[in-house]
Amino acid sequence: MIEKIDYCIDSVNQLIDYVFTQIRSSDSVSTGRRYFPLLAVAQHAKDSYVSIKDNLERDLKNGKK
């Protein structure tokens, strides 16, 4: 289960890197406006996955299933 969450975190990190690359490579303000909402959603997803992973690891450490 933790491996699947790690995969999700890695995928979201790749998306975040892609969005940053698109924003940095463009001189257009409209590009930033177009990508910032996606960046916010991706960051929220990453935070959620990290929280789920932390809770799962804590539960496994404490013997819960």
N, CA, C and O atoms as a Tinker XYZ file with bonds, in Angstrom:
   260  protein
     1  N      0.819000   -1.187000    0.000000    73     2
     2  CA     0.000000    0.000000    0.000000    64     1     3
     3  C      0.870000    1.261000    0.000000    63     2     4     5
     4  O      0.591000    2.215000   -0.726000    81     3
     5  N      1.912000    1.255000    0.811000    73     3     6
     6  CA     2.799000    2.420000    0.877000    64     5     7
     7  C      3.483000    2.642000   -0.470000    63     6     8     9
     8  O      3.706000    3.783000   -0.875000    81     7
     9  N      3.817000    1.542000   -1.171000    73     7    10
    10  CA     4.446000    1.672000   -2.484000    64     9    11
    11  C      3.516000    2.378000   -3.470000    63    10    12    13
    12  O      3.967000    3.176000   -4.291000    81    11
    13  N      2.222000    2.083000   -3.390000    73    11    14
    14  CA     1.253000    2.737000   -4.271000    64    13    15
    15  C      1.157000    4.230000   -3.958000    63    14    16    17
    16  O      1.044000    5.056000   -4.863000    81    15
    17  N      1.203000    4.563000   -2.679000    73    15    18
    18  CA     1.154000    5.975000   -2.289000    64    17    19
    19  C      2.429000    6.678000   -2.748000    63    18    20    21
    20  O      2.377000    7.812000   -3.225000    81    19
    21  N      3.577000    6.006000   -2.603000    73    19    22
    22  CA     4.838000    6.586000   -3.088000    64    21    23
    23  C      4.768000    6.851000   -4.592000    63    22    24    25
    24  O      5.252000    7.877000   -5.069000    81    23
    25  N      4.164000    5.921000   -5.336000    73    23    26
    26  CA     4.001000    6.099000   -6.779000    64    25    27
    27  C      3.150000    7.344000   -7.062000    63    26    28    29
    28  O      3.473000    8.130000   -7.952000    81    27
    29  N      2.079000    7.515000   -6.313000    73    27    30
    30  CA     1.213000    8.687000   -6.493000    64    29    31
    31  C      1.973000    9.975000   -6.179000    63    30    32    33
    32  O      1.852000   10.963000   -6.903000    81    31
    33  N      2.747000    9.961000   -5.109000    73    31    34
    34  CA     3.532000   11.137000   -4.744000    64    33    35
    35  C      4.545000   11.453000   -5.842000    63    34    36    37
    36  O      4.713000   12.615000   -6.214000    81    35
    37  N      5.219000   10.428000   -6.361000    73    35    38
    38  CA     6.180000   10.641000   -7.449000    64    37    39
    39  C      5.503000   11.209000   -8.691000    63    38    40    41
    40  O      6.042000   12.099000   -9.348000    81    39
    41  N      4.324000   10.692000   -9.009000    73    39    42
    42  CA     3.589000   11.183000  -10.180000    64    41    43
    43  C      3.191000   12.647000  -10.015000    63    42    44    45
    44  O      3.311000   13.437000  -10.951000    81    43
    45  N      2.725000   12.999000   -8.844000    73    43    46
    46  CA     2.343000   14.392000   -8.588000    64    45    47
    47  C      3.583000   15.287000   -8.631000    63    46    48    49
    48  O      3.512000   16.409000   -9.133000    81    47
    49  N      4.700000   14.813000   -8.120000    73    47    50
    50  CA     5.944000   15.595000   -8.189000    64    49    51
    51  C      6.351000   15.845000   -9.637000    63    50    52    53
    52  O      6.811000   16.936000   -9.975000    81    51
    53  N      6.184000   14.835000  -10.497000    73    51    54
    54  CA     6.485000   15.011000  -11.918000    64    53    55
    55  C      5.569000   16.053000  -12.538000    63    54    56    57
    56  O      6.010000   16.867000  -13.350000    81    55
    57  N      4.303000   16.033000  -12.164000    73    55    58
    58  CA     3.361000   17.028000  -12.666000    64    57    59
    59  C      3.757000   18.422000  -12.204000    63    58    60    61
    60  O      3.727000   19.368000  -12.992000    81    59
    61  N      4.124000   18.559000  -10.952000    73    59    62
    62  CA     4.544000   19.854000  -10.419000    64    61    63
    63  C      5.786000   20.349000  -11.165000    63    62    64    65
    64  O      5.855000   21.521000  -11.536000    81    63
    65  N      6.759000   19.472000  -11.384000    73    63    66
    66  CA     7.959000   19.850000  -12.137000    64    65    67
    67  C      7.609000   20.302000  -13.548000    63    66    68    69
    68  O      8.155000   21.287000  -14.045000    81    67
    69  N      6.698000   19.580000  -14.191000    73    67    70
    70  CA     6.274000   19.937000  -15.550000    64    69    71
    71  C      5.626000   21.325000  -15.564000    63    70    72    73
    72  O      5.929000   22.148000  -16.428000    81    71
    73  N      4.745000   21.574000  -14.614000    73    71    74
    74  CA     4.055000   22.861000  -14.564000    64    73    75
    75  C      5.057000   23.991000  -14.327000    63    74    76    77
    76  O      4.979000   25.031000  -14.981000    81    75
    77  N      6.001000   23.796000  -13.396000    73    75    78
    78  CA     7.014000   24.819000  -13.164000    64    77    79
    79  C      7.833000   25.081000  -14.427000    63    78    80    81
    80  O      8.147000   26.228000  -14.744000    81    79
    81  N      8.178000   24.010000  -15.144000    73    79    82
    82  CA     8.932000   24.158000  -16.381000    64    81    83
    83  C      8.147000   24.966000  -17.403000    63    82    84    85
    84  O      8.709000   25.830000  -18.076000    81    83
    85  N      6.853000   24.691000  -17.524000    73    83    86
    86  CA     6.021000   25.430000  -18.466000    64    85    87
    87  C      5.931000   26.905000  -18.094000    63    86    88    89
    88  O      5.982000   27.776000  -18.963000    81    87
    89  N      5.799000   27.174000  -16.815000    73    87    90
    90  CA     5.685000   28.561000  -16.363000    64    89    91
    91  C      7.007000   29.300000  -16.597000    63    90    92    93
    92  O      7.018000   30.429000  -17.089000    81    91
    93  N      8.119000   28.651000  -16.240000    73    91    94
    94  CA     9.425000   29.289000  -16.387000    64    93    95
    95  C      9.806000   29.513000  -17.847000    63    94    96    97
    96  O     10.466000   30.500000  -18.173000    81    95
    97  N      9.392000   28.599000  -18.728000    73    95    98
    98  CA     9.806000   28.690000  -20.124000    64    97    99
    99  C      8.959000   29.669000  -20.931000    63    98   100   101
   100  O      9.276000   29.950000  -22.086000    81    99
   101  N      7.914000   30.179000  -20.355000    73    99   102
   102  CA     7.024000   31.081000  -21.084000    64   101   103
   103  C      7.190000   32.520000  -20.605000    63   102   104   105
   104  O      7.340000   32.790000  -19.413000    81   103
   105  N      7.158000   33.416000  -21.555000    73   103   106
   106  CA     7.206000   34.836000  -21.218000    64   105   107
   107  C      5.807000   35.417000  -21.068000    63   106   108   109
   108  O      5.644000   36.581000  -20.703000    81   107
   109  N      4.818000   34.612000  -21.347000    73   107   110
   110  CA     3.443000   35.092000  -21.355000    64   109   111
   111  C      2.821000   35.010000  -19.966000    63   110   112   113
   112  O      2.917000   33.990000  -19.284000    81   111
   113  N      2.188000   36.093000  -19.566000    73   111   114
   114  CA     1.486000   36.114000  -18.282000    64   113   115
   115  C      0.293000   35.165000  -18.322000    63   114   116   117
   116  O     -0.052000   34.564000  -17.305000    81   115
   117  N     -0.332000   35.026000  -19.473000    73   115   118
   118  CA    -1.503000   34.153000  -19.573000    64   117   119
   119  C     -1.136000   32.691000  -19.321000    63   118   120   121
   120  O     -1.960000   31.917000  -18.834000    81   119
   121  N      0.096000   32.315000  -19.651000    73   119   122
   122  CA     0.538000   30.946000  -19.373000    64   121   123
   123  C      0.553000   30.701000  -17.870000    63   122   124   125
   124  O      0.104000   29.656000  -17.399000    81   123
   125  N      1.068000   31.661000  -17.127000    73   123   126
   126  CA     1.080000   31.535000  -15.674000    64   125   127
   127  C     -0.315000   31.439000  -15.111000    63   126   128   129
   128  O     -0.581000   30.626000  -14.226000    81   127
   129  N     -1.202000   32.259000  -15.616000    73   127   130
   130  CA    -2.591000   32.219000  -15.145000    64   129   131
   131  C     -3.247000   30.887000  -15.475000    63   130   132   133
   132  O     -4.094000   30.395000  -14.729000    81   131
   133  N     -2.851000   30.322000  -16.583000    73   131   134
   134  CA    -3.446000   29.054000  -17.002000    64   133   135
   135  C     -2.924000   27.892000  -16.149000    63   134   136   137
   136  O     -3.669000   26.957000  -15.853000    81   135
   137  N     -1.655000   27.946000  -15.756000    73   135   138
   138  CA    -1.046000   26.820000  -15.045000    64   137   139
   139  C     -1.116000   26.915000  -13.526000    63   138   140   141
   140  O     -1.036000   25.885000  -12.857000    81   139
   141  N     -1.260000   28.098000  -12.960000    73   139   142
   142  CA    -1.263000   28.211000  -11.496000    64   141   143
   143  C     -2.383000   27.418000  -10.821000    63   142   144   145
   144  O     -2.135000   26.827000   -9.770000    81   143
   145  N     -3.595000   27.373000  -11.364000    73   143   146
   146  CA    -4.620000   26.526000  -10.724000    64   145   147
   147  C     -4.226000   25.048000  -10.713000    63   146   148   149
   148  O     -4.464000   24.349000   -9.729000    81   147
   149  N     -3.631000   24.579000  -11.795000    73   147   150
   150  CA    -3.168000   23.190000  -11.851000    64   149   151
   151  C     -2.074000   22.956000  -10.821000    63   150   152   153
   152  O     -2.037000   21.908000  -10.175000    81   151
   153  N     -1.196000   23.915000  -10.669000    73   151   154
   154  CA    -0.136000   23.807000   -9.673000    64   153   155
   155  C     -0.709000   23.728000   -8.264000    63   154   156   157
   156  O     -0.235000   22.943000   -7.443000    81   155
   157  N     -1.719000   24.530000   -7.985000    73   155   158
   158  CA    -2.347000   24.508000   -6.662000    64   157   159
   159  C     -3.010000   23.165000   -6.384000    63   158   160   161
   160  O     -2.892000   22.624000   -5.285000    81   159
   161  N     -3.703000   22.633000   -7.376000    73   159   162
   162  CA    -4.364000   21.327000   -7.204000    64   161   163
   163  C     -3.328000   20.231000   -7.020000    63   162   164   165
   164  O     -3.496000   19.355000   -6.171000    81   163
   165  N     -2.260000   20.271000   -7.805000    73   163   166
   166  CA    -1.214000   19.255000   -7.687000    64   165   167
   167  C     -0.546000   19.315000   -6.315000    63   166   168   169
   168  O     -0.272000   18.277000   -5.712000    81   167
   169  N     -0.288000   20.511000   -5.824000    73   167   170
   170  CA     0.332000   20.646000   -4.498000    64   169   171
   171  C     -0.599000   20.129000   -3.408000    63   170   172   173
   172  O     -0.152000   19.480000   -2.462000    81   171
   173  N     -1.879000   20.412000   -3.537000    73   171   174
   174  CA    -2.854000   19.906000   -2.565000    64   173   175
   175  C     -2.904000   18.375000   -2.592000    63   174   176   177
   176  O     -2.971000   17.731000   -1.545000    81   175
   177  N     -2.870000   17.803000   -3.792000    73   175   178
   178  CA    -2.865000   16.339000   -3.913000    64   177   179
   179  C     -1.620000   15.755000   -3.267000    63   178   180   181
   180  O     -1.700000   14.750000   -2.560000    81   179
   181  N     -0.480000   16.369000   -3.501000    73   179   182
   182  CA     0.762000   15.887000   -2.894000    64   181   183
   183  C      0.673000   15.939000   -1.374000    63   182   184   185
   184  O      1.033000   14.976000   -0.696000    81   183
   185  N      0.198000   17.053000   -0.840000    73   183   186
   186  CA     0.059000   17.187000    0.613000    64   185   187
   187  C     -0.868000   16.109000    1.173000    63   186   188   189
   188  O     -0.604000   15.549000    2.237000    81   187
   189  N     -1.942000   15.824000    0.459000    73   187   190
   190  CA    -2.896000   14.801000    0.901000    64   189   191
   191  C     -2.257000   13.419000    0.898000    63   190   192   193
   192  O     -2.411000   12.663000    1.857000    81   191
   193  N     -1.537000   13.082000   -0.181000    73   191   194
   194  CA    -0.876000   11.780000   -0.254000    64   193   195
   195  C      0.178000   11.624000    0.833000    63   194   196   197
   196  O      0.302000   10.555000    1.430000    81   195
   197  N      0.934000   12.682000    1.090000    73   195   198
   198  CA     1.961000   12.624000    2.136000    64   197   199
   199  C      1.303000   12.423000    3.504000    63   198   200   201
   200  O      1.806000   11.663000    4.331000    81   199
   201  N      0.196000   13.095000    3.736000    73   199   202
   202  CA    -0.523000   12.935000    5.000000    64   201   203
   203  C     -1.053000   11.507000    5.153000    63   202   204   205
   204  O     -0.937000   10.911000    6.224000    81   203
   205  N     -1.630000   10.966000    4.090000    73   203   206
   206  CA    -2.135000    9.588000    4.124000    64   205   207
   207  C     -0.994000    8.617000    4.405000    63   206   208   209
   208  O     -1.136000    7.698000    5.212000    81   207
   209  N      0.136000    8.825000    3.735000    73   207   210
   210  CA     1.294000    7.944000    3.936000    64   209   211
   211  C      1.782000    8.020000    5.379000    63   210   212   213
   212  O      2.054000    6.992000    6.000000    81   211
   213  N      1.893000    9.229000    5.910000    73   211   214
   214  CA     2.344000    9.393000    7.300000    64   213   215
   215  C      1.405000    8.692000    8.273000    63   214   216   217
   216  O      1.857000    8.017000    9.198000    81   215
   217  N      0.105000    8.849000    8.067000    73   215   218
   218  CA    -0.871000    8.197000    8.947000    64   217   219
   219  C     -0.794000    6.683000    8.839000    63   218   220   221
   220  O     -0.876000    5.980000    9.846000    81   219
   221  N     -0.634000    6.176000    7.614000    73   219   222
   222  CA    -0.533000    4.733000    7.410000    64   221   223
   223  C      0.723000    4.182000    8.072000    63   222   224   225
   224  O      0.675000    3.149000    8.740000    81   223
   225  N      1.840000    4.867000    7.886000    73   223   226
   226  CA     3.083000    4.410000    8.511000    64   225   227
   227  C      2.987000    4.432000   10.032000    63   226   228   229
   228  O      3.489000    3.528000   10.700000    81   227
   229  N      2.347000    5.454000   10.578000    73   227   230
   230  CA     2.172000    5.541000   12.031000    64   229   231
   231  C      1.293000    4.385000   12.528000    63   230   232   233
   232  O      1.588000    3.763000   13.549000    81   231
   233  N      0.211000    4.110000   11.792000    73   231   234
   234  CA    -0.677000    3.016000   12.185000    64   233   235
   235  C      0.037000    1.665000   12.114000    63   234   236   237
   236  O     -0.132000    0.821000   12.995000    81   235
   237  N      0.829000    1.468000   11.071000    73   235   238
   238  CA     1.572000    0.209000   10.945000    64   237   239
   239  C      2.605000    0.076000   12.065000    63   238   240   241
   240  O      2.818000   -1.014000   12.596000    81   239
   241  N      3.235000    1.181000   12.416000    73   239   242
   242  CA     4.220000    1.171000   13.498000    64   241   243
   243  C      3.558000    0.828000   14.826000    63   242   244   245
   244  O      4.152000    0.143000   15.659000    81   243
   245  N      2.331000    1.301000   15.027000    73   243   246
   246  CA     1.606000    1.052000   16.273000    64   245   247
   247  C      0.848000   -0.269000   16.264000    63   246   248   249
   248  O      0.139000   -0.583000   17.221000    81   247
   249  N      0.992000   -1.044000   15.197000    73   247   250
   250  CA     0.374000   -2.357000   15.139000    64   249   251
   251  C     -1.046000   -2.383000   14.633000    63   250   252   253
   252  O     -1.701000   -3.422000   14.722000    81   251
   253  N     -1.550000   -1.289000   14.109000    73   251   254
   254  CA    -2.908000   -1.272000   13.565000    64   253   255
   255  C     -2.875000   -1.712000   12.109000    63   254   256   257
   256  O     -1.878000   -1.532000   11.410000    81   255
   257  N     -3.985000   -2.293000   11.669000    73   255   258
   258  CA    -4.071000   -2.716000   10.269000    64   257   259
   259  C     -5.194000   -2.015000    9.580000    63   258   260
   260  O     -5.426000   -2.240000    8.392000    81   259
